[in-house]
Amino acid sequence: MKTVAQYIDSLRERKLRLWVDGERVDDPVEHPKIRPAINAIAATYALAHDGDEDTRRLATVHSELIGERVNRFCGLFTRPEDLIAKLELQRALGRLTGTCFQRCVGLDGINALFIATHKRDGHQRFVSWLAQVQRQDLVLNGAMTDPKGDRSKRPVDQPEQFLRVVQRRPDGIVIRGAKLHQTGAANAHQIVVMPGQGLRPGEEDFAVACAVDVSADGVTMVLGRQPSDDRRGGPDAGNARFGGQECVVLFDDVFVKNEHVFIDGDVEASGVLIDAFAGFHRASYGGCKPGNLDVLTGAADLITRLHGVRRASHIRDKLVEMAHLTETIYGLGRGACGKCSQHDSGIWQVDRILANVCKHHVTKLPYEIVRIAEDLAGGGLSTLPSLADLDHPELGPALQTVVHSRERAQALRLVESLAYGAGSVPFRIECMHGAGSPQAQRIVLERHIDWDAKVARARVLAGLDEDTELAEIS
Ligand SMILES: Cc1cc2nc3c(=O)[nH]c(=O)nc-3n(C[C@H](O)[C@H](O)[C@H](O)COP(=O)(O)OP(=O)(O)OC[C@H]3O[C@@H](n4cnc5c(N)ncnc54)[C@H](O)[C@@H]3O)c2cc1C
């Protein structure tokens, strides 16, 4: 398993074609807008080598595939407890970094691919590739979301809006298109390309899942800009050391060798993949987001202490509300992982309904928690001068008095970052759209809830039908 230093060195060995704000960036590792996101991923490597045995056990897992302990972010869910451990690790990392640590889409993607390729052409190739990923402890960018253009049209009607196979050769395939919102792409080693939506017969060219090296010819990445971007990297950033990252990834006729093609032209396997991924990833939000919310609650609490209002009953009540909403999300994530079942492939899957309810709450409750944090923080949250002004030899003394303290200023910056600054992208907006926008969860719930069972019991208790389940009670 890689150490933090080995991970960062491995990033320097890549030859990325990366653009930031209209400029080509040759060394992403030292770039101020990228380094915080690299630091957040580095935390996943740090915990795997942590001195504390419990932490190491959480951050690593025994791989039956290669017979060694591997970083949990490269592991398969081969035991029910793996799902719980993943969630606990996500909460711990969400709390430690206060942001998105970018390895979950890849983790959920490999488990979904194991299921989707099971007993199909491509499974052996996938497993051989995964063994390499585990040995080398690689960061995987899970790439599903296509641009989609006009959402009312199918991929065949606007192929340029979907990643697709444009050529099949004896030694591999050539893919063209783009994937948007790619978490951690510029900090990854490989891109796991997957279809972004259910496909129909006739749409086989879009049914492709494969692994692409981030340095492959034809791959271009463009970093997303974010609010408060000019504050990244220093204490004024709010979160001084850690940040998230999303890129547009362009695939301009990228060749993928056969060994790295896991699904090609199989629309049914693509459907299984999307279904399995959605379950895993929607439950994931019950881990990472509560961890981020712990940080937001902590920052709000700190400000109330610095303001001398912590003991007021309405302040205590609002902090309790923040915690209660956070634990609601976490409880649903735990519930989805706890109520798991084993797929024929051996992979343990979360409960589909609870995972979707969990993610659906994530599209709502953090917004209420942010509202409370903004209430508790006061207006200084958005109007404070920069820390450079507070430290200025001329201005500083006067400002330090009215601003109260540097401690207060930095706590306010942290709330600002999570509420609507750089930290809000991998937190709030990710809560809304990551793993699918709200309607995506409602569609799954409508499909999978057993409506007839509810009606049947209601009919019995209304006296319309006989009670066959509790027949002995008169
Ligand atoms: C911070 C962040 C990180 C992300 N990380 C990743 C990642 O690592 N990998 C990845 O693959 N993706 C990632 N995503 C993408 C995420 O999965 C998508 O944003 C999500 O699936 C929604 O897709 P969209 O953004 O295209 O919005 P849309 O699908 O356009 O949704 C916008 C609105 O339109 C509605 N809508 C959409 N289609 C229809 C339709 N046909 N009819 C009626 N209404 C419709 C939706 O319900 C929603 O209300 C990330 C997103 C964010 C914000």
The ligand as a Gaussian input file, in Angstrom:
#p B3LYP/6-31G(d) Opt

LIG

0 1
 C      -19.738000      18.046000      -6.939000
 C      -20.130000      16.972000      -7.888000
 C      -19.324000      15.859000      -8.039000
 C      -19.647000      14.872000      -8.968000
 N      -18.798000      13.811000      -9.146000
 C      -19.034000      12.935000     -10.165000
 C      -18.092000      11.910000     -10.472000
 O      -17.061000      11.774000      -9.823000
 N      -18.359000      11.082000     -11.503000
 C      -19.486000      11.210000     -12.257000
 O      -19.647000      10.431000     -13.191000
 N      -20.401000      12.163000     -11.993000
 C      -20.199000      13.028000     -10.969000
 N      -21.117000      14.008000     -10.691000
 C      -22.264000      14.154000     -11.570000
 C      -23.623000      13.827000     -10.964000
 O      -23.817000      12.446000     -10.913000
 C      -24.643000      14.550000     -11.849000
 O      -24.505000      15.933000     -11.584000
 C      -26.053000      14.089000     -11.612000
 O      -26.231000      12.776000     -12.086000
 C      -27.059000      15.016000     -12.315000
 O      -26.743000      15.127000     -13.666000
 P      -26.633000      16.584000     -14.305000
 O      -25.681000      17.371000     -13.511000
 O      -26.371000      16.397000     -15.750000
 O      -28.038000      17.244000     -14.080000
 P      -29.398000      16.897000     -14.870000
 O      -29.485000      15.432000     -15.116000
 O      -29.520000      17.804000     -16.029000
 O      -30.465000      17.281000     -13.769000
 C      -30.875000      18.653000     -13.559000
 C      -32.378000      18.666000     -13.326000
 O      -33.042000      18.239000     -14.502000
 C      -33.924000      17.151000     -14.214000
 N      -33.902000      16.247000     -15.371000
 C      -32.827000      15.596000     -15.890000
 N      -33.192000      14.841000     -16.953000
 C      -34.522000      15.023000     -17.107000
 C      -35.487000      14.527000     -18.036000
 N      -35.156000      13.676000     -19.008000
 N      -36.773000      14.940000     -17.892000
 C      -37.119000      15.785000     -16.896000
 N      -36.261000      16.289000     -15.994000
 C      -34.971000      15.922000     -16.104000
 C      -33.360000      16.503000     -12.969000
 O      -34.351000      15.796000     -12.214000
 C      -32.822000      17.709000     -12.210000
 O      -33.831000      18.318000     -11.464000
 C      -20.828000      14.993000      -9.729000
 C      -21.662000      16.102000      -9.552000
 C      -21.324000      17.094000      -8.667000
 C      -22.210000      18.293000      -8.533000

